[in-house]
């Protein structure tokens, strides 16, 4: 028998049996990049920013999302891992323009070293993969606080989910204390957030722990006669909350961007009735729908309004928390929900 023919006949049998025991090469490569990668960089305002890249493999195909502060996610449209090089890109909309964002780096263990590109600008990119560990049991209070930050299926985040202010993610604004004439009179009960200062006593503002830049916000509020409060977007742009039913439109009545933009009409209800705000903040442009009527339409805020958090905490245009004014009078809030708008590098 021809020995060469014998060898050729045996090779397919050998490879077929070997292939049953060996993982596909693509799956082995994917495992080198699957996981959560994190890095930091300096933003245009000089503040430190954090990003995460979450990569998964399904059906032999890689996919990923980039996560910024506040949990906003941007899906990666092009993700490739070849040899030791990881490449990914996606597009964002900013100021009416489409900008291409791209990353490319060499993977070595749990590190990536390379370059990121934002439009025409580029900078070094260095990321580290987070270690994975089995989740530890959480105390009841911690579990309750964690649940308060969970999103609904459509992306809305309930900011009043919890039995106490702390569990729902609220705290006194950092630049004031209860020792300088301001006392905390806020309570949360049955989903209603109430600020009722004692007679002759000054209240205090509260802020939520979640920081966002662009978002949609739904708020329901009830303000008694002659009382006053405010909803501060990013902690620095006040949408006025006040008993102003029947007054002519102005930049200091309910629904206005305080001191900057008057409402197109006064949509306020009488004192003591529940009212709604549906607010959109995107690219520093504010739209306010008050009790179903659009009273502010894509107004670009010029800077901070009075009573805002200081620059040492939040600067104009930067991501920030929701702040509720509590030093002006009695007010109630309920059904506070926020949904991030994804459009950031």
Residue pairs with C-beta under 8 A, 6 or more apart in sequence:
24 60
26 60
27 57
27 60
29 81
30 57
30 60
30 62
30 81
31 57
32 81
32 107
33 55
33 62
33 81
33 86
33 107
34 55
34 56
34 57
34 62
35 54
35 55
35 129
35 130
35 132
36 52
36 53
36 54
36 55
36 129
36 130
37 52
37 53
37 54
37 55
37 112
37 127
37 128
37 129
37 130
38 50
38 51
38 52
38 53
38 127
38 128
38 129
38 130
39 50
39 51
39 125
39 126
39 127
39 128
40 48
40 49
40 50
40 51
41 48
41 49
41 51
41 116
41 123
42 48
42 49
43 49
43 318
45 315
45 317
45 318
47 315
47 318
49 68
49 69
50 68
50 69
51 66
51 67
51 68
52 66
52 67
53 64
53 65
53 66
53 67
53 76
53 88
53 103
53 127
54 64
54 65
54 67
55 62
55 63
55 64
55 79
56 62
56 63
56 64
57 63
62 79
62 80
62 81
63 75
63 76
63 79
64 75
64 76
64 79
64 88
65 73
65 74
65 75
65 76
66 73
66 74
66 76
66 90
67 73
67 74
68 74
68 344
69 211
69 212
69 213
69 319
70 210
70 211
70 212
70 213
70 319
70 340
71 151
71 210
71 340
72 212
72 213
72 214
72 340
72 341
72 342
72 344
73 342
74 90
74 92
74 342
74 343
74 344
75 90
76 88
76 89
76 90
77 89
77 90
77 91
78 87
78 88
78 89
78 90
79 86
79 87
79 88
80 86
80 87
80 88
81 87
81 107
84 106
84 107
84 108
85 104
85 105
85 106
85 107
86 103
86 104
86 105
86 106
86 107
86 112
86 114
87 102
87 103
87 104
88 102
88 103
88 104
89 100
89 101
89 102
89 103
90 100
90 101
91 98
91 99
91 100
91 101
92 98
92 99
92 101
92 343
92 344
92 345
93 99
93 343
94 283
94 343
95 283
99 118
99 119
99 345
100 117
100 119
101 116
101 117
101 118
101 119
101 345
102 116
102 117
103 114
103 115
103 116
103 117
103 125
104 114
104 115
104 125
105 112
105 113
105 114
105 115
105 125
105 126
105 127
106 112
106 113
106 114
110 128
110 129
110 131
111 126
111 127
111 128
111 129
112 125
112 126
112 127
112 128
112 129
113 124
113 125
113 126
114 124
114 125
114 126
115 122
115 123
115 124
115 125
116 122
116 123
116 124
116 125
118 345
138 146
141 167
144 162
144 163
144 167
145 162
145 166
145 167
145 168
145 169
147 161
147 162
148 158
148 159
148 161
148 162
148 167
148 168
148 169
149 157
149 169
149 210
150 157
150 161
151 157
152 158
154 339
155 339
155 340
156 218
156 337
156 338
156 339
157 210
157 337
157 338
157 339
157 340
158 336
158 337
159 168
159 169
159 170
159 208
159 210
159 322
159 336
159 337
159 338
160 168
160 188
160 191
160 193
160 333
160 334
160 335
160 336
161 168
162 168
162 169
162 188
163 188
164 188
165 171
165 186
165 187
165 188
165 193
165 206
168 188
169 208
169 209
169 210
170 186
170 188
170 193
170 206
170 207
170 208
170 209
171 206
171 207
171 209
172 178
172 184
172 204
172 205
172 206
172 207
173 204
173 205
173 206
173 207
173 235
173 309
173 323
174 207
174 309
174 313
175 309
175 310
175 312
175 313
176 182
176 204
176 205
178 184
178 204
181 202
182 202
182 203
182 204
182 327
183 197
183 198
183 201
183 202
183 203
183 204
184 203
184 204
184 206
184 326
185 195
185 196
185 197
185 198
185 201
185 203
185 204
185 326
186 193
186 194
186 195
186 203
186 204
186 206
186 326
187 193
187 194
187 196
188 194
191 334
191 335
192 332
192 333
192 334
193 324
193 332
193 333
193 334
193 336
194 330
194 331
194 332
195 203
195 229
195 324
195 326
195 330
195 331
195 332
196 330
197 203
197 326
197 329
197 330
202 327
203 326
203 327
203 328
203 329
204 326
204 327
205 232
205 307
205 323
205 324
205 325
205 326
205 327
206 323
206 324
206 326
207 235
207 309
207 321
207 322
207 323
207 324
208 321
208 322
208 323
209 321
210 321
210 322
210 338
211 234
211 319
211 320
211 321
212 234
212 319
212 320
212 321
212 338
212 340
213 234
213 318
213 319
213 320
213 344
214 281
214 282
214 283
214 340
214 341
214 342
214 343
214 344
215 280
215 281
215 282
215 338
215 339
215 340
215 341
216 278
216 279
216 280
216 338
216 339
216 341
217 231
217 233
217 277
217 278
217 279
217 280
217 281
217 322
217 336
217 337
217 338
217 339
218 276
218 277
218 278
218 279
218 335
218 336
218 337
218 338
219 231
219 276
219 277
219 279
219 333
219 335
219 336
220 274
220 275
220 276
220 277
220 333
220 334
220 335
220 336
221 229
221 231
221 241
221 274
221 275
221 276
221 277
221 331
221 332
221 333
221 334
222 272
222 273
222 274
222 275
222 331
222 332
222 333
223 229
223 241
223 242
223 243
223 254
223 271
223 275
223 329
223 330
223 331
223 332
224 243
224 271
224 272
224 329
224 330
224 331
225 243
225 271
225 272
226 243
226 271
226 329
227 242
227 243
227 271
227 328
227 329
227 330
227 331
228 241
228 242
228 243
228 325
228 328
228 329
228 331
229 241
229 242
229 324
229 325
229 326
229 328
229 329
229 331
230 238
230 239
230 240
230 241
230 258
230 307
230 324
230 325
230 328
231 238
231 239
231 241
231 277
231 279
231 322
231 323
231 324
231 325
232 238
232 239
232 305
232 307
232 308
232 309
232 322
232 323
232 324
232 325
233 239
233 279
233 281
233 286
233 320
233 322
234 281
234 314
234 318
234 319
234 320
234 321
234 322
235 308
235 309
235 313
235 314
235 320
235 321
235 322
235 323
236 304
236 305
236 308
236 309
236 314
236 316
236 320
236 323
237 257
237 281
237 286
237 301
237 304
237 305
237 308
238 257
238 258
238 259
238 305
238 306
238 307
238 308
238 325
239 255
239 256
239 257
239 258
239 277
239 279
239 286
239 288
240 252
240 253
240 254
240 255
240 256
240 257
240 258
241 254
241 325
241 331
242 252
242 253
242 254
242 268
243 254
243 268
243 271
244 253
244 254
244 266
244 268
245 254
245 266
245 268
245 269
245 270
245 271
246 266
246 268
247 253
247 266
247 268
248 266
249 262
249 263
249 264
249 265
249 266
250 256
250 262
250 263
251 257
251 258
251 259
251 260
251 261
251 262
251 263
252 258
252 259
253 262
253 263
253 266
253 268
254 263
254 266
254 267
254 268
254 275
254 290
255 263
255 266
255 267
255 268
255 277
255 288
255 290
255 295
255 296
256 262
256 263
256 295
256 296
257 286
257 288
257 296
257 299
257 301
257 305
258 305
258 306
259 305
259 306
260 299
260 301
260 302
260 305
261 286
261 296
261 299
261 301
263 288
263 290
263 295
263 296
264 294
264 295
264 296
264 297
265 293
265 295
267 290
267 291
267 292
267 293
267 295
268 275
268 290
268 291
269 275
269 291
274 334
275 290
275 291
276 289
276 290
276 291
276 292
277 288
277 289
277 290
278 288
278 289
279 286
279 287
279 288
279 289
280 286
280 287
280 341
282 341
282 343
283 300
283 343
284 300
284 301
284 316
284 317
285 298
285 299
285 300
285 301
286 296
286 298
286 299
286 300
286 301
287 294
287 296
287 297
287 298
287 299
288 294
288 295
288 296
289 295
301 316
303 316
304 316
307 325
308 314
309 320
309 323
313 320
314 320
314 321
322 336
322 338
324 331
324 333
